[in-house]
Amino acid sequence: MPEVDGRRRRGQERRRALLDAALAVIGRDGLAAVSQRSVAAEAGVPPSAVYYYFATLDDLVDAALVEVNDRCITELRDAATAADPVRAVAAATVDAGRRTRGEALAELELWLLAARTPRHAPELQRWDAELEAVAAALTDDPVAVDAVTAALTGYYWQAATGDGYDVDRLEAILRRLTR
């Protein structure tokens, strides 16, 4: 039943604003710049709001990692079921790396943090399993599945950090790996 006064909706909007702000701070200035004040200033809310919605800064960063993972997984799953899944997966991968430089850098920095932090192992395992499932939707050859997952990961990093990486090129790579 919807809240008549909109408190729940406003709370969800503020939580969303804080997550978006954390990702913006991470993308622009790095994880070390995430603080109660920097995130609140980016979100345009009082600093106390950060700890109202997230018990600790670690909880905020953890939620940002899950958010990034959920978004990327959804995009790749949708692509894998498209009429031309190879083209769609290539486009989703390149597009993810090119959202904005800040968003891509935030994603990369969060994944590096996850690789260094044991409590994030389940989130990395979830990502690996989903990426493998997408690759398996493109080919049933186990070696090709490994090659596709490596290609998608590497190409995402390249598209996120450099120029000259495009959908047509990744599509050609994926078609070669999956034939």
C-alpha positions as CSV (number, residue, x, y, z in Angstrom):
1,M,0.0,0.0,0.0
2,P,1.5,3.4,-1.0
3,E,2.4,5.9,1.7
4,V,-0.2,8.6,1.7
5,D,2.2,11.3,2.8
6,G,5.1,10.2,0.5
7,R,7.6,9.7,3.3
8,R,8.7,6.3,1.9
9,R,9.1,7.7,-1.6
10,R,11.1,10.7,-0.4
11,G,13.3,8.4,1.7
12,Q,13.9,6.2,-1.3
13,E,14.7,9.3,-3.4
14,R,17.2,10.6,-0.8
15,R,18.9,7.2,-0.5
16,R,19.2,7.1,-4.3
17,A,20.6,10.6,-4.3
18,L,23.2,9.5,-1.8
19,L,24.2,6.5,-3.8
20,D,24.5,8.6,-7.0
21,A,26.5,11.2,-5.1
22,A,28.9,8.5,-3.7
23,L,29.4,7.2,-7.3
24,A,30.1,10.7,-8.5
25,V,32.6,11.4,-5.7
26,I,34.3,8.1,-6.4
27,G,34.4,8.6,-10.1
28,R,35.8,12.2,-9.8
29,D,38.1,12.0,-6.8
30,G,38.5,8.3,-5.9
31,L,37.4,6.2,-3.0
32,A,39.7,8.0,-0.6
33,A,37.6,11.1,-1.1
34,V,34.4,9.5,0.1
35,S,33.4,11.1,3.3
36,Q,30.2,12.1,5.1
37,R,30.6,15.7,4.0
38,S,31.7,15.1,0.4
39,V,28.8,12.7,-0.3
40,A,26.3,15.0,1.4
41,A,27.6,18.1,-0.5
42,E,27.4,16.2,-3.8
43,A,23.8,15.1,-3.0
44,G,22.8,18.5,-1.7
45,V,21.6,17.1,1.6
46,P,22.7,17.7,5.2
47,P,25.7,15.6,6.3
48,S,23.6,13.8,8.9
49,A,21.5,12.3,6.1
50,V,24.4,10.0,5.1
51,Y,24.4,8.2,8.4
52,Y,20.6,8.2,8.6
53,Y,20.4,6.1,5.4
54,F,23.7,4.2,5.8
55,A,25.1,3.1,9.2
56,T,28.7,3.6,8.0
57,L,30.6,4.9,5.0
58,D,31.5,1.3,4.3
59,D,27.8,0.5,4.1
60,L,27.4,3.3,1.5
61,V,30.3,2.1,-0.5
62,D,29.1,-1.5,-0.3
63,A,25.6,-0.4,-1.5
64,A,27.3,1.5,-4.4
65,L,29.2,-1.7,-5.4
66,V,26.0,-3.7,-5.4
67,E,24.2,-1.0,-7.4
68,V,26.9,-1.0,-10.1
69,N,26.9,-4.8,-10.2
70,D,23.1,-5.0,-10.5
71,R,23.0,-2.4,-13.3
72,C,25.8,-4.1,-15.3
73,I,24.3,-7.6,-14.8
74,T,20.9,-6.5,-15.9
75,E,22.3,-4.8,-19.0
76,L,24.3,-7.9,-20.0
77,R,21.4,-10.3,-19.3
78,D,19.1,-8.2,-21.4
79,A,21.7,-8.1,-24.2
80,A,22.2,-11.9,-24.1
81,T,18.5,-12.4,-24.9
82,A,18.4,-9.9,-27.8
83,A,17.7,-11.0,-31.4
84,D,21.4,-10.7,-32.1
85,P,23.0,-11.4,-28.7
86,V,26.6,-11.1,-29.9
87,R,26.0,-7.5,-31.2
88,A,23.9,-6.6,-28.2
89,V,26.5,-7.9,-25.7
90,A,29.2,-6.0,-27.5
91,A,27.1,-2.8,-27.4
92,A,26.3,-3.2,-23.8
93,T,29.9,-3.8,-22.8
94,V,31.2,-0.8,-24.8
95,D,28.3,1.4,-23.6
96,A,29.0,0.5,-20.0
97,G,32.6,1.6,-20.4
98,R,31.5,4.9,-21.9
99,R,28.6,6.0,-19.7
100,T,30.7,8.9,-18.5
101,R,34.3,8.8,-17.6
102,G,33.4,9.4,-14.0
103,E,30.9,6.5,-13.9
104,A,33.2,4.1,-15.5
105,L,36.1,5.1,-13.2
106,A,33.8,4.6,-10.2
107,E,32.8,1.2,-11.4
108,L,36.5,0.2,-11.9
109,E,37.5,1.6,-8.6
110,L,34.7,-0.3,-6.8
111,W,35.7,-3.6,-8.5
112,L,39.3,-3.1,-7.4
113,L,38.2,-2.4,-3.9
114,A,36.0,-5.6,-4.0
115,A,39.0,-7.6,-5.2
116,R,41.0,-6.4,-2.2
117,T,38.3,-6.8,0.4
118,P,37.3,-10.3,1.6
119,R,33.7,-9.2,2.5
120,H,33.1,-8.3,-1.1
121,A,34.1,-11.8,-2.4
122,P,30.4,-12.9,-2.8
123,E,29.7,-9.8,-4.9
124,L,32.7,-10.6,-7.2
125,Q,31.6,-14.2,-7.4
126,R,28.1,-13.1,-8.4
127,W,29.6,-10.9,-11.1
128,D,31.8,-13.8,-12.4
129,A,28.9,-16.2,-12.4
130,E,26.6,-13.8,-14.3
131,L,29.3,-12.9,-16.8
132,E,30.0,-16.6,-17.4
133,A,26.2,-17.1,-17.9
134,V,26.2,-14.4,-20.5
135,A,29.2,-15.9,-22.3
136,A,27.5,-19.3,-22.2
137,A,24.5,-17.8,-23.9
138,L,26.8,-17.0,-26.8
139,T,28.5,-20.3,-27.1
140,D,28.4,-23.8,-25.6
141,D,32.2,-24.4,-26.0
142,P,33.7,-24.2,-22.4
143,V,37.0,-22.8,-23.7
144,A,35.2,-20.2,-25.8
145,V,33.1,-19.2,-22.7
146,D,36.3,-18.5,-20.8
147,A,37.7,-16.5,-23.8
148,V,34.5,-14.5,-24.1
149,T,34.5,-13.6,-20.4
150,A,38.1,-12.5,-20.6
151,A,37.4,-10.5,-23.8
152,L,34.4,-8.8,-22.2
153,T,36.3,-7.9,-19.1
154,G,39.3,-6.6,-20.9
155,Y,37.4,-4.7,-23.5
156,Y,35.2,-3.0,-20.8
157,W,38.4,-1.8,-19.1
158,Q,39.8,-0.6,-22.4
159,A,36.6,1.2,-23.4
160,A,36.4,2.8,-19.9
161,T,40.0,4.0,-19.9
162,G,40.8,4.8,-23.5
163,D,39.7,5.7,-26.9
164,G,39.5,3.7,-30.1
165,Y,37.5,0.8,-28.7
166,D,34.1,0.4,-30.4
167,V,31.2,-1.9,-30.7
168,D,32.1,-3.2,-34.2
169,R,35.5,-4.3,-33.1
170,L,34.3,-6.1,-30.0
171,E,31.5,-7.7,-32.0
172,A,34.1,-9.0,-34.5
173,I,36.2,-10.4,-31.5
174,L,33.1,-12.1,-30.0
175,R,32.0,-13.6,-33.3
176,R,35.5,-15.1,-33.8
177,L,35.5,-16.5,-30.3
178,T,32.0,-18.0,-30.6
179,R,32.1,-19.5,-34.0
